Amino acid sequence: MVEPGMSKFASLAASAQMRDLLREIDEGVARIRFSEGLRRGWEAARAEAGVQLAHYEAALVGARTDLAQLRLATMGRVSAEDPAVLAALDIWKAHRLAQRDWAPLNSRRPVKTVGHPLPQVLTAAHKALTARLCSAGVIAEDDVATLKDPRALTAVRAVLEAKLPAPMRAGLLIWLFANRPLFATHSEQLGRVLARHHLVVSGFEPSGTLLISRQLAGDAQASLALNNEDPEPWLYAYCETMAAAIDPTLDMIRGVQAGKLPQ
């Protein structure tokens, strides 16, 4: 597997346009981290973000859901029979599993979190995405949580360890999973789960509430850029959507604080 060298992306990160964009993201993420609604309501806001991301990420693969219905389904208050809702629930479960490694955002006592190794994070999330379809015979059992090429992890680790700004690392993860699938199915979605997970555990966006996929779901140009063999257009598009997600995320946090959730 031959991937673009990291030196190319270091040059991109140093460009004036990307520097301005990354500065905007840094400032926005700080606004989220210290927002009033996360002081005591971070758990509820993180939970709501997981529901909304599942809703929007399901839409990215053509599974349209009603947000209010999906929220109730995640709480077990309605039976889920609609295939689109079931697909969104699979995504929600994958995000929830990755969340096991996340530290509490605000805690009066020190909390020790034990991070799981990368292969374990990937296989657990992939099982969540595919177990239901495997049980129904849609996906072969051998394709569940089984890497197409074990060497592919080398490229993933290279991105995770690259000396690049966190938003660019996250964007590269999604591009890599979409264009060099690690698994026979659901690789791109797994990339979105891992990208969010990396932004949290790296400390860049520790709240886990940033609604990046909300912006991606309505951006046709970003979808086209993701399928480009050159990752550069996608990285610009991804960072632009990350910056655009700041205000909607703050609105969501304020809504959770006020007990007013979008329908």
N, C-alpha and C positions, 0 to 999 in steps of 0.2 A: 504494500500500500504506500503510494507516494503522495505526500500531502504538501501543500505550500509551505515554504520555510517561514519560521517565526520572525525572521529579520524583516520580511516584507511587511508584516503587520506592525512591527515596531516603528517602521517608517510611516505607516498609516496613522498610528497613534500620535505621532509627532507632528502631523500636518495641522495647519492652522484651523481648518474646518472641523476636524475631529477633536482637536483640543477644546474648541469652543463648545462643542456638543457634550464632551465628557465633563466639562466644568458645569454645564447646565444640569447634567444628571447628578453629579456629586452634590450640588446645592439642593436639588430636589429630594434626593434620598435623605439628606440631613433634615429637611423639613418634615419628612415622613417619620423619621426616627424620633424626633422630639415633638411630635404633634401631641396635643393635649389628649386626644382620644385614645392614645396608646399607653398612657400612664397606668391606667387600671384596666382598660378594655382591650389590651393587646391580644388576649386569647380569643375573644369573640371576633375581633377584626381579622386575625389570622385565619380563623375558621371560615368566615364569610369570604375572604379572598380565595380560599381553596374551592369553595362552591362556585364562585364567579369564574375562576380560571377554568374549572371543568366545563362550565357552560360555554365559554368562548372557545376553548380548545376543541371541544366536540364540534362546534360550528366550523372550525378550520378544516375538518374532515367530512363536512356535510351533514353532521348530525345536529339538527336544530332542536333546541329544547326550550321549554318555558322555565325561566329562572326560578320563579316562586315554586313551581312544581318540583324542580330539581332540588331546591333547598329542603323541601318537605321530605323528599325521597332519601336524602342523605341522613335525615333524622329518623327514618323509619316510620314516618307518619302517613305515607301513602304507599301503596304497592306499585312497584315499577314494572310495567309491562311493555311500554313503548320502547322499541329498539334504540331510538335516539337517547332516551333517558338512561337506558341500561349502558350504552356506550359512554355517556357522560359520567355515570357512576363509576365505571372502570377507571376513568381518568382521575376522578376525585380520590379513589382508593389509592392509586399510585402516588399521588401527591401526599396523601396522609401517611403512607409508609415511609416516604423519604423524610417526612417531618420528624420521625423518631429521633433523629440525630440533632435536632435544633435545640439550642439553649433557650430557656425562658427569656423573654425580652426584658422584663422587670421583675426582679426577685429580691426580697429582703435578705435571703440567705443564699450563700454560695451553693450552686447546683452543679454537680459533676455530670457531664454528658459524655457518653462513650460513643465515638463515631464508628460506624460500621465500615469495613473495607469496601472499596469501590465495586468489586465484582458482586458483593453481597447487596449493595444498594441497587445496582442495575438489575440483578436477577429478581429481587423481591418486587421491584416496581414493574418489571416486565410480566411477572406472574399475575400481578393485579390487573394489568391491562389485557391479559389474554386468557386467564383461567376460565372465565365464563364461556368464551367462544370455543375454547378447547373442549370443555365439557359437552358443548352442543355439537361437536364434531366439525366445526368450521375451520379450526386450526389444528394441525397435527401436533400430537403431544411432544414430538421431538423438536418442534420449533418454539416451545415455551421455555424461556429463560436459558436458551442455548445459543451461544455466540456463533455466528456464521464463520468467523475467523478469529480464533483466540488472539492473534497478533494485532487485531484491531484495537485492543485495549491500550497498546503502546501509543497510538495516535491520540487517544482520549487523554491519557496521562500527560502527554506532551502539552496539550492545550491547558489542562488544569494547572500545570506547573510553569507555564509560560510567564515571562516577566512582561505582562501586558495588563492594561487596566481591566478590572473585573467585568465591566459590561462587554468588552471585546472578547474576553474568554468565554463568557456565557453565550454570546452570539456565535462564536466559532464552534462551540459544542453542538448547537442546534444544526448549523450548516453541516458539520461532520456526520451527525447521525442521519440527516436527511439525504446526503449525497454519497455516503459510504456506510450503508446500513449495517449495524452490528448484529441485528436480529432479522429473521425472515419477515416478520410483521411488526408494526407499531414502533419502528425504530425512531421515526421523526418525533412522535409523541414522547417517547422515552427521553429524547434529547431535550425537549421542553421541560420535562420534570427535572432532569439533571441540571439544566441551566439554572432553574429557580433554586434548586438545592444548593448549588455552588455559590450563588449570590448570597445566600443566607449563611452557610457555614464558613465562607471566606471572611465574613464580617462586613461585607460591603453593604448589604441590605438586610440587616438582621431581623427585621420584622416579618419578612415573608409575605408582605401584603401588596407588593407592587404589581399592578394589574397590566403587565406588559401584553398579554395575549388579548386583552380587551381591545387594544389598539390594533394588534396584528389581524384580528378577525375582520376588520373593516378596511384593510389596506391591501388592495389587489397588487400594487406595485411591489410590496414587500414579499408577497407570495411568489411573484415572478423572480425576484432577486434571489430568493432562497434556492431556486432550482438552477442558478447560474453556476457554472463550473469554477468561476472566479468568485471567491468568498467576499471580495471587497465591496461590491454593491450591496450585498446582504448585510454586511456589518454596519454600513451607513444607515440602511433602512432599519435595522434592529435598534441601533442606538437612538435613532430619531423617534421610534415608537416608544422606547423606554423613557425618553424625555417627555413625550406627549402623555405618558401614563401617570405622571406625577400628580397632576391636579385631579383626575378622576379617582385616583387612589385616596387622596386626602378627602375628597367628597364621600367616598365609601366609608372611611374611618369615622368621619363626622356623623354619617348616617347611622352607623352601628352605635356610636355613643348616644345618639338621640333616640335610638330604638326605631328608626325608620329605614327599612331595607327596601331596595328597589324590587319591583315586581317583574 
